[in-house]
Every structure is written in structure tokens, then in C-alpha cells.
């Protein structure tokens, strides 16, 4: 039924405006319908009794209004009323007697009712189309949200699996394993809470991710921690990845580095740099000072933090550099800018 209505010019114009040629064709067709109604009424006039001047004009008005449009129906209604008045009520003249005026008033009432009902039908059709489009849009949005949720859950489970595997590899006791898992999963939860607090289409800033990841170490907003860099919007899984890396850097600094003593300091500086190929990259530099001299790990004995950083950064086409000068550990993280966007997912 809906497909049939859409073929009619009156209802097709609800969704898209008719071309000039199509619009002219509807007016021409309406005049043809009026001419046919007039000819048929004149043909039957000798055999019809008095009192049926509008017999063929009522259907013509309804057909034109329903098929071609309300405006075309109004034109046909006007021409039909004048023709019935002049040719069949009082042939050859416009009679203004009480009976004629009552007949014309009844005619106007009927055609006005018909065209009003047609107009209301078109409005209902327009609302039905709008409702269908809104339902379709909501269904597509729901599908996108379901895919995004599925994608995020897969990323979260993959990250949790990596956390458990690496924690098992480096834990020396069950208590230590439990403590590490608790801290790292808490960091993962904080990063996802940050993502959930964002509105649709909004990105988190790198500074907010840094402060949230390092908040448990009570250095944010103190002289012991310096953070500086431009506003860099990030989103999606990149927020989770950087939160885990920063949490691990803070944990290592609290256990073995600058944060393990009262006068140690940590500096985190980031900037957008362009490499030789013209690719923009986010470069983050973590520097510790004032703590005990770091011990350079033996080859192949990298802990959770270094292993995680190397795996994740490589997955987003970046790389990490870790150095252990006497002043304190230094870490340089490099990520392509295009991988910071919500649509870019680490491998």
C-alpha cells in the first residue's frame, strides 16, 4: 500500500519535491479530468432529473486531490463549481436565488470536507514516513553502539588477559600477584570510567588521562610532579593503553625510583613532532630525578611495564625507548597522531 501511494504525485511530493515538469503535468492532468467530468455531465444531462448538477464533479475533485494534490483539487473544485452553476443549475447564467445559493453552499461544504480529509491523510503519511526514518536511524544507531560495545569488550578482555599473563610471569607469590592484579585492574577501570563520562563524539584530553592515571600516587598538583604539553585529544582504546602505561610507570617509580624517596621528582612532557616522512607523532618523555640510582635490567628480564609498553606501542605503529642514567629512569614514548583517535584501535 505504501509503495502504491508513493507512485501518486500527491504523496510522492511528501518525501521529495516534484520537478517543474512533473508539477506542470499534474495541473494539466487535473484540467483534463475536469474537462472529462464536464463532458460526461453534459452528455448525461438530457436523461438526468433536476437536482444532480454536481454528479460527475464530486469524483473529479476527489480524484485530483488524492492523486495530484490538494492545490490541484482546489482548482478542479473551483472550475467544477462554476461550471455546474453556469451550465446545469441555471443554464447560461449565474443565478443568485436562495435555492441556488443553498446548492452551492452544500457543494462547497462537501468538496471542502473531501479536500480536508485528503490533506489530513497526506499529513498522516508524512508523519508515518518520519516515524519510519526515525526508527531506522535509531536501529542503525543501536547497531553501531552494539558493535562499539562488542569492540570495547574485546579490547578490555584482551587487555585483562595480557595483564594476568604478564603478572603471573613476574609475580613471586600469590599475595604479590593479587596486589598487582588489583592495582592494574583498578587502573583499567578508571580509564574506562573516564571514557564513559565523555559525551558522544567527545574526546578525552591527554592531560586528564595523565592526572587520572597518576592520581593514586598522590603527586598530581604537588611540586614532585611536573606535567606540560599541548592539549591532545585522545579516545577509545588509546585512553586505556596510556592509562595502564602511566600507572605502571608510577608504580615502578614508587617502588624503585624517584617516588620511593621523599625528595624525588617526576617530569612528564609531551609534544606533537613531525618526523622525516612528514608524519605527526605524539612524543611523551617521562623523566625521574632525585631518587636512588636505577638498576639496568638484564637482557630478557624486562618486567610487566617494559613488556606492556613495547607490545602496545608496537601495536599502534609506535615505539618506546627506555634509558637508566644515574639521575633516574627515562622513558620516551612515540605514537602516531592518527592512532590517538577513537576510530584507531591498537593491534
Secondary structure, DSSP 4 states (H G I P E B T S, - for coil): -HHHHHHSHHHHHHHSPPPHHHHHHHHHHHHHHHHHHHHHHHHHTTTSPTT-TTTTHHHHHHHHHHHT-HHHHHHHHHHHHHHIIIIIISTTS----HHHHHHHHHHHHHHHHHHHHHHHHHHHHHHHHHHHHHHHHHHHHHHHHHHHHHHHHHHHHHHHHHHHHHHHHH-SSHHHHHHHHHHHHHHHHHHHHHHHTSPTT--EEHHHHHHHHHGGGT-TTSTTEEEE----EE-THHHHHHHHHHHHHHHHHHHTSGGGSTT-EEEEEEEEEE-TTS-EEEEEEEEEESSPPPPPPPTT---HHHHHHHHHHHHTT-EEEEEEETTEEEEEEEEEGGGGSTT----
